[in-house]
């Protein structure tokens, strides 16, 4: 969760893999990797972008999850696309190219492109590749749950009994290595891990505040990310309603805002 009770969804955490292995296991003929730069050049000219561009290059990159980046420097466009998508159809790759190019050239991607890309990334097979990439490539080093002032594991079990009938399962919970100014907590579905910002492990932070942040991350397990039309809904209405059941909800929101301000 971010540093306040803001309604905005978290960044598409956003998030690649050994597709080759999958294809081999399924005994499918091995498909040639598409020429990504060509895809981007094609979409660039279709969008009729007027900005002067000297070159366009794009390649697959083994990100720890479904993540793609683009930048323009001195007229050169460089994109890196999650290698979870190496087997995606040309249509899906074109849709992503449109989304990325639109982002960097301040356009609005078409509805078709957004729908096409989102539909592909929500396929169960793709979701499990994304999770596998996160698990294998992401570094999820946590500090132990028992901090100097608050014990996350104890808080987790207590909340689990009190609000979830003990039904929330997670493999790990721990403190982050780094202090982040804005991210107070995070649920990583690839690692089934809850990570809480170490800055909350302080004598000046009352226990109920830590409880609230852990509770919020537990709700991410109870209410996984949904797809609604073209949007990924991270904090659904059900999520927000459940969040308000936390006894000191209002107070916790105010205090967390101050803490991150
Ligand atoms: Zn959240």
Boltz pocket constraint, residues with backbone or C-beta under 6 A from the ligand:
constraints:
  - pocket:
      binder: B
      contacts: [[A, 1], [A, 2], [A, 10], [A, 216], [A, 220], [A, 234], [A, 235]]
      max_distance: 6.0
